[in-house]
Amino acid sequence: MDSKPGPGTLGVRAGIIRSDFQEHSEALALTTSFTYGSAAEAARKFANEEPGNIYSRFTNPTVQMFQARLAALEGAPACVATSTGMAAVATTALALLKTGDHIVSARGVFGTVVPLFDQILAKLGITTTWVDPTDLDAWRGALRPSTKLLFVESPSNPVCEIADIAALAAIAKKAGAILAVDNCVCSPALQQPLSYGADLVIHSATKYLDGQGRVLAGAIAGRADLVEGPIFGFVRTAGPALSPFNAWVCLKGMETLGIRMRAQSAHALAIARWLEAQPGIEKVHYPGLDSHPQHALAMRQQSAGGAVLSFVVKGGREAAWRLIDGVQMISITANFGDVKSTICHPATTTHGRIPEADRRLSGIGEGLVRLAVGLEEPEDLQADLARGLVA
């Protein structure tokens, strides 16, 4: 092609590897190992002297197609897949950091990242300072000579805080550190952090890349020297590999990523506006709303507001639980990224392992409810939420 293909085209065409059978749909290579014509060929491939597949823990054609497609969508020179989104976060940290290194991380990250950094990495002598994702002075003030990684999720889960990715990239570059951005909530259909200067993009492909809540998957995309070097080396050796079947499911999910994200974002905006008008709701967190404190920044970085929103119910945990228990259609589950809308109480589920004081600093109070909007008709979602509000 004379010009770069658009994201819709990349979602259905990028990364395809066809076998000698010339299949049209991506092939599912369900095999652990690969054969060689001779002992000498095997030796060359194991020594990286000749390209080719070796063992599905780190080389598999279906996984390679997933990696290539996601890299194309993110505008990344390289991508490595992992078994889950948390495996991608852990791989990034363990591959790039050593004892004595320091992380500056946004408070507003997925709840399991907190014990990973504060407990597991801390045992290895890797320390973390937590900051307000929107306060650039706090990021600068937290830097040390030993700071090697800046980590942020934007929009954050569940309160939808927006970090200035370009500004954080400049801060990281000046400090000689790496900026890693969790792009799970937006997906590359709505935001490409690398285009704003991030070094790495991290994904829980379990969410929108699959899009239908079927499989676990993760990925790290970005700078080739990092991804093809220490990160790939860690995955090859430690083994947090993505299965070929899960890669294949995500490949098929990415074919509809753009149209799903646009539709789900439009539905989420309609629901957010409706919730703002309800007397039982104290506050709505959604980047697409004019009332969001970082609305202008979000609309510069993102092409839409995304499908995740949260809101504070008047009356604390008791009222929030009554609302959740009152819905009849929306699924009560902690996962998001599905075409089916889901609802949960973050303080007692996804972020329940975080100390209460830290949850409050991140805006996760007892009255907060997270809603991930799917493809149901907005009017039906409103009716279901209204049942919960009446309860």
PEKA-V49893 format. One record per pair of residues at least 6 apart in sequence whose C-alpha atoms are under 6 Angstrom apart, sorted by the first residue. I is the first residue (numbers start at 1). J is the second residue. Records with the same first field share a line. If there is no record, write none. Layout:
BEGIN
I = J + J
END
This chain:
BEGIN
11 = 254 + 255
12 = 255
14 = 69
15 = 65 + 68 + 69
16 = 65
28 = 62
29 = 62
32 = 55 + 56
33 = 55
34 = 54
36 = 42
44 = 50
53 = 59
57 = 241
58 = 236
62 = 244
63 = 244 + 247
66 = 247 + 251
67 = 79
71 = 78 + 79
73 = 188
74 = 188 + 192
76 = 221 + 222
77 = 224
78 = 221 + 222 + 224
79 = 220 + 221
80 = 219 + 220
81 = 218 + 219 + 242
82 = 88 + 218 + 219 + 240 + 241 + 242
83 = 217 + 218 + 240 + 241 + 242
84 = 216 + 217 + 218
85 = 203 + 204 + 218
88 = 218 + 219
95 = 230 + 231 + 234
99 = 124 + 125 + 126
100 = 125 + 126
101 = 126 + 146
102 = 126 + 127 + 128 + 146 + 147 + 148
103 = 128 + 147 + 149 + 150
104 = 128 + 129 + 150
105 = 130 + 150 + 151 + 152
106 = 130 + 131 + 132 + 133 + 152
107 = 130 + 131 + 132 + 362
108 = 156 + 362
109 = 153 + 156
111 = 350 + 351
133 = 163
134 = 163
148 = 177
149 = 177 + 178
150 = 179
151 = 180
152 = 181
153 = 181 + 182
154 = 162 + 163
155 = 161 + 162
159 = 285 + 310
160 = 286
166 = 196 + 197
169 = 197 + 198
172 = 178
179 = 198 + 199
180 = 200 + 201
181 = 201
182 = 201 + 202
183 = 203
184 = 203 + 204
186 = 306
189 = 258
190 = 302 + 303
191 = 302
199 = 222 + 223
200 = 221 + 222
201 = 220 + 221
202 = 219 + 220
203 = 218 + 219
204 = 218
205 = 217 + 218
206 = 215 + 216 + 217
207 = 337
208 = 337
209 = 250 + 253 + 254
210 = 250 + 253
211 = 253 + 337 + 338
212 = 338 + 339
213 = 338
215 = 246
264 = 307 + 374 + 375
265 = 305 + 306 + 307
267 = 378
268 = 307 + 373
280 = 314
281 = 312 + 313 + 314
282 = 312 + 313 + 314
283 = 311 + 312
284 = 311
285 = 309 + 310 + 311
286 = 309
287 = 295 + 305
288 = 305
307 = 372 + 373
308 = 372
309 = 371
310 = 369 + 370 + 371
311 = 368 + 369
312 = 367 + 368
313 = 320 + 367
316 = 366 + 367
317 = 366 + 367
320 = 367
322 = 391
323 = 388 + 389
326 = 387 + 388 + 391
327 = 384 + 385 + 387 + 388
330 = 341 + 342
331 = 342
332 = 342 + 343 + 344
333 = 342 + 344
334 = 344
336 = 372
339 = 374 + 375
340 = 374
341 = 372 + 373 + 374
342 = 371 + 372
343 = 370 + 371
344 = 369 + 370
345 = 369
END
